[in-house]
């Protein structure tokens, strides 16, 4: 199997000029790449330290659900506003231009449950910071977060304070 980095495609100027988009679809397309990425993500954090997996819409759903299944845990979606049908908690966060919001069902976890948060990529860390706040707001404990990719020059982990951050690939 080629190194896992070879399954990441750089797409310049997507979705807007100046952004180099890290396309994970070649990784998903490869049976070995997909299996290797889920198995490795699962090994980054001791499964005894958390009880449930949260994934951030939408690529966090792909890796998060597969990881949850792999370690024998349930899955909770953190979604864009207006998508979840039940009672929600929400957190807004700053983007380069404007703000964005994430939501979670208020009954998605039980009080004090340990949560592993999953997304595909850590850039500025704003998305993961909002997700961790949501988990705390509904009474659970973010234990760690795992990501397939990390853009280290954007220093996203500095925004996350004490929350342990693990990524498969650093660029
Ligand atoms: P941030 O909140 O700045 O850490 O951005 C992380 C979120 O934006 C993740 O959900 C990523 O899917 C997405 N994202 C940010 N930058 C990129 C990029 N260069 N390539 C692909 N996805 C990105």
Boltz pocket constraint, residues with backbone or C-beta under 6 A from the ligand:
constraints:
  - pocket:
      binder: B
      contacts: [[A, 19], [A, 20], [A, 21], [A, 22], [A, 23], [A, 56], [A, 57], [A, 59], [A, 119], [A, 120], [A, 121], [A, 122], [A, 123], [A, 124], [A, 125], [A, 126], [A, 127], [A, 128], [A, 156]]
      max_distance: 6.0
